Amino acid sequence: MVNIGYTLLGEQSPPKKLVADAARAEAAGFDFAVISDHYNPWLTSQGHSPYTWSVLGAVTQVTERIELMSYVTCPIRRYHPAVVAQKAATIGLLSDNRFTLGLGTGENLNEHVVGDWPHVEVRHDMLAEALEIIRSLLASERLSFHGDFFTVPEARLWDLPERRVPMAVAASGPQSAELAAQYGDGLIGTFPDAEVVRSYEEAGGSNGRRIGQVAICYGPDEAQCRRTAHEQWRWGGFGWRVLSELPEPTAFEQATETVSEDDVAQKISCGPDVDRHVEAVRAFVAAGFTDVAVVQIGGDAQDAFLDWAPDELLPRLRKL
């Protein structure tokens, strides 16, 4: 049976609302909650981007059961990997071992605020070093590390949870899938790509979780849902080679000027029809994902979604 998650999307909600939504998602019966880790929203129309780690700390105190995950944190620019390990260990403690650290190479949109954005091949090599550092520190090792990109003269984590914080690594192709298998306890993907799952398994990750994410826009009025999806999610059809390179929300707005409402509706399930939303999740299950987090598009639509999901959506998804 697939595990069903709820997405705390920081780009579309302020911090207190994210905390409240997490508590409601647990009460609704979701198995886990993922939270984005951004400095900027994708589009100015989304309008938010609070500090993820403060929100996570608050979420640990209003929930008891639901698993938590960063989806995803970039440990190569905005955060030093040694500091990421400390963040993860602290959330692991506050949550009583409910936290998984999701990691990836990030996007220019969020990371350029602290400096230049490296070439993709350099980012891959930086991530490999960062994963080595984080894995060692979370394993309670005293670390001295001198790499091509990062230096840790001496470090250890003084507060660690009883269970080592698991790591999941985002992948969009064979190279990153191999990294996920080598360093992580799971694979993260935002597209239902069976080839990436296969690459991960062939590289040795057959026992790890495969965690996907799918955006939907539930609501009683399909026309309104289509408008909301276009207003806030028209960037979502781009591949990661585009998503990782554009530098700011205005660039995404310019790049999506010709994306129509129909274009978005062909890729995002919109409206009240539960069957369409189930099929969107089914695509990830068919591709080999074990866990799927649902994004409800629209910051002001979360309450209605969380009222609807326990009786209508979740029972159907449990049967996948």
C-alpha positions in Angstrom: 0.0 0.0 0.0 1.3 3.4 -0.9 1.9 6.0 1.8 0.1 9.3 1.2 1.6 12.6 2.2 0.5 16.2 2.5 2.6 19.1 1.2 3.3 22.2 3.4 4.0 24.5 0.5 5.8 27.5 2.0 5.6 29.4 -1.3 1.8 29.8 -0.9 1.1 30.1 2.8 2.5 32.1 5.8 4.3 30.3 8.6 1.4 30.1 11.2 -0.9 28.7 8.5 1.6 26.1 7.6 1.8 25.0 11.2 -2.0 24.8 11.6 -2.3 22.9 8.3 0.2 20.3 9.5 -1.9 19.6 12.6 -5.0 19.3 10.4 -3.2 17.0 8.0 -2.3 14.7 10.8 -5.9 14.7 12.1 -7.1 14.0 8.5 -5.1 10.8 8.4 -2.1 11.6 6.1 0.9 9.4 6.7 3.5 12.0 6.3 4.0 15.7 5.5 6.7 17.3 3.3 7.7 20.9 3.4 9.5 22.9 0.7 12.7 24.8 1.6 12.8 28.0 -0.4 14.0 31.5 -0.1 11.7 32.8 -2.9 8.3 31.7 -4.3 8.2 30.5 -7.9 5.9 33.3 -8.8 5.0 36.5 -7.1 1.4 35.5 -7.2 2.2 32.7 -4.6 3.4 35.5 -2.3 5.2 33.6 0.6 8.4 31.9 1.6 9.0 31.7 5.3 12.1 30.0 6.9 11.4 26.3 6.7 13.4 25.1 9.7 11.5 27.4 12.1 8.2 26.1 10.7 9.4 22.5 11.1 10.3 23.2 14.7 6.8 24.5 15.4 5.2 21.6 13.5 6.9 19.1 15.7 5.1 20.6 18.7 1.6 20.5 17.3 1.8 16.9 15.8 2.4 13.5 17.4 2.2 10.9 14.7 2.7 12.2 11.2 6.2 11.8 9.7 8.0 14.9 8.5 10.4 15.6 5.7 12.2 18.5 4.0 11.4 18.4 0.3 14.1 19.4 -0.4 17.0 21.1 1.3 19.9 22.2 -0.8 23.2 21.7 1.3 25.6 23.3 -1.1 25.1 27.1 -1.2 22.6 28.7 1.2 23.4 26.2 3.9 26.7 24.6 4.8 26.3 20.8 5.0 27.6 20.7 8.6 24.9 23.1 9.6 22.3 21.1 7.7 23.2 18.0 9.7 22.7 20.0 12.9 19.3 21.2 11.8 18.2 17.7 10.9 19.4 16.2 14.2 17.5 18.9 16.1 14.3 18.3 14.2 14.8 14.6 14.7 14.9 15.1 18.4 12.0 17.6 18.5 9.8 15.2 16.5 10.7 12.0 18.4 12.4 10.4 15.4 9.7 11.4 12.8 11.9 13.4 10.5 13.6 12.5 7.2 16.1 14.8 5.7 15.4 15.4 2.0 18.3 16.7 0.0 19.1 17.9 -3.5 21.1 20.3 -5.6 18.5 23.0 -5.3 17.6 25.9 -7.7 19.1 29.1 -8.6 15.9 30.8 -7.5 16.8 30.1 -3.9 20.5 29.6 -3.7 21.9 32.6 -5.6 20.9 34.9 -2.7 24.3 34.0 -1.2 26.4 34.0 -4.3 27.0 32.6 -7.8 25.1 29.6 -9.0 27.6 26.8 -10.0 27.3 24.7 -13.2 25.2 21.6 -12.9 28.2 19.3 -13.0 29.9 21.2 -10.2 26.6 21.1 -8.2 26.5 17.4 -8.5 30.1 17.1 -7.2 29.3 19.5 -4.4 26.3 17.5 -3.4 28.4 14.3 -3.2 30.7 16.0 -0.7 27.8 17.5 1.2 26.1 14.1 1.5 29.3 12.5 2.9 29.6 15.2 5.5 26.0 15.1 6.6 25.9 11.3 6.7 29.0 11.1 8.9 27.7 13.7 11.4 24.3 12.1 11.6 26.0 8.8 12.4 27.5 10.5 15.5 31.0 10.6 14.0 33.6 13.2 14.9 34.5 14.6 11.5 37.5 16.2 9.9 36.8 16.8 6.2 38.8 18.5 3.5 37.3 18.3 0.0 37.3 20.2 -3.2 34.4 22.4 -2.1 33.9 22.0 1.6 36.2 22.1 4.6 35.2 20.9 8.1 38.3 21.2 10.3 36.5 19.4 13.2 32.9 18.9 14.0 30.5 16.6 15.9 26.8 16.8 16.8 26.2 17.1 20.5 22.4 16.4 20.4 21.3 13.5 18.3 18.0 11.5 18.2 18.0 7.8 19.2 17.4 6.8 15.6 19.8 8.2 13.0 17.9 10.7 10.8 17.3 9.1 7.4 18.3 10.9 4.3 16.5 10.9 1.0 18.1 12.4 -2.1 16.3 14.0 -5.1 17.1 12.6 -8.5 16.2 13.5 -12.1 18.5 11.1 -14.0 20.9 8.2 -13.6 23.8 10.2 -12.1 21.7 11.7 -9.3 19.9 8.4 -8.8 23.2 6.7 -8.2 24.0 9.3 -5.5 20.7 8.6 -3.9 21.5 4.9 -3.7 25.0 5.5 -2.5 24.3 8.0 0.3 20.6 8.0 1.0 17.9 5.9 2.5 15.4 6.9 -0.2 14.9 8.5 -3.6 12.9 11.7 -4.2 11.3 12.5 -7.5 8.7 15.1 -8.6 7.9 13.4 -11.9 6.5 9.8 -12.3 9.7 8.7 -14.0 10.1 4.9 -14.0 13.5 5.2 -15.5 14.8 7.2 -12.6 13.4 4.6 -10.1 15.0 1.8 -12.1 18.4 3.6 -12.1 18.1 4.0 -8.3 17.3 0.3 -7.8 20.0 -0.9 -10.2 22.5 1.3 -8.2 21.7 -0.5 -5.0 18.7 1.4 -3.7 16.1 -1.4 -4.1 15.2 -1.3 -0.3 14.8 2.4 0.0 11.7 4.5 -0.1 10.8 6.2 -3.4 9.0 9.4 -2.5 7.1 11.4 -5.2 5.0 14.5 -5.2 2.0 15.4 -7.3 0.2 18.7 -7.6 -3.6 18.8 -7.8 -6.2 21.6 -7.5 -9.3 20.3 -5.7 -12.4 22.5 -5.5 -16.2 22.5 -6.2 -15.8 24.8 -9.2 -13.5 23.3 -11.9 -13.2 26.6 -13.8 -12.0 28.3 -10.6 -9.5 25.5 -10.0 -8.2 25.9 -13.5 -7.7 29.6 -12.9 -5.9 29.0 -9.6 -3.7 26.3 -11.1 -2.7 28.6 -14.0 -2.1 31.6 -11.7 0.2 29.7 -9.2 1.5 26.5 -10.9 2.0 27.3 -14.6 5.8 26.9 -14.1 5.3 23.2 -13.0 5.5 21.7 -16.5 9.1 22.7 -17.0 11.8 20.1 -16.5 14.5 20.5 -13.9 17.0 21.9 -16.4 14.8 24.9 -16.5 13.5 25.0 -13.0 17.0 24.9 -11.5 18.4 27.7 -13.6 16.0 30.6 -13.6 17.1 33.2 -11.0 14.0 34.9 -9.6 10.1 34.9 -9.6 10.0 37.5 -12.4 12.0 35.2 -14.6 9.5 32.4 -14.1 6.7 34.9 -14.9 8.4 35.9 -18.2 9.1 32.3 -19.1 5.5 31.3 -18.6 3.8 34.2 -20.4 2.7 31.9 -23.2 1.5 29.0 -21.0 -2.2 28.9 -21.2 -4.9 27.8 -18.8 -5.6 24.8 -21.0 -1.9 23.9 -21.0 -1.9 23.7 -17.2 -5.2 21.9 -17.0 -3.8 19.1 -19.2 -1.1 18.4 -16.6 -2.9 19.3 -13.3 -6.1 17.5 -12.2 -8.5 20.3 -11.4 -12.0 20.4 -9.8 -14.2 18.1 -7.7 -13.8 14.8 -9.6 -11.9 12.5 -7.2 -11.2 10.0 -9.9 -9.0 12.5 -11.8 -7.0 13.2 -8.6 -6.6 9.5 -7.9 -5.3 8.9 -11.4 -2.7 11.7 -10.9 -1.4 9.8 -7.8 -1.6 6.4 -9.6 0.9 7.5 -12.2 3.6 7.7 -9.5 2.6 4.3 -8.0 2.8 2.8 -11.5 6.3 4.2 -11.9 7.4 2.5 -8.7 7.0 5.1 -6.0 6.2 3.9 -2.5 5.2 7.3 -1.1 3.4 10.1 -2.8 2.9 13.6 -1.3 -0.1 15.6 -2.6 0.2 19.3 -3.2 -3.1 21.2 -3.0 -2.6 24.3 -5.1 -3.8 27.5 -3.6 -3.0 28.8 -0.2 -6.6 29.7 0.6 -7.8 26.3 -0.5 -6.2 24.2 2.2 -9.1 24.2 4.7 -11.5 22.9 2.1 -9.1 20.3 0.8 -8.4 19.0 4.4 -12.2 18.8 5.0 -12.6 16.8 1.8 -9.6 14.5 1.8 -10.4 12.2 4.8 -13.7 11.0 3.5 -13.3 11.3 -0.3 -9.6 11.2 -1.3 -7.7 9.2 1.2 -9.9 6.1 1.2 -9.5 5.9 -2.6 -5.8 6.4 -2.4 -5.4 3.6 0.2 -6.6 1.2 -2.4 -3.9 1.9 -4.9 
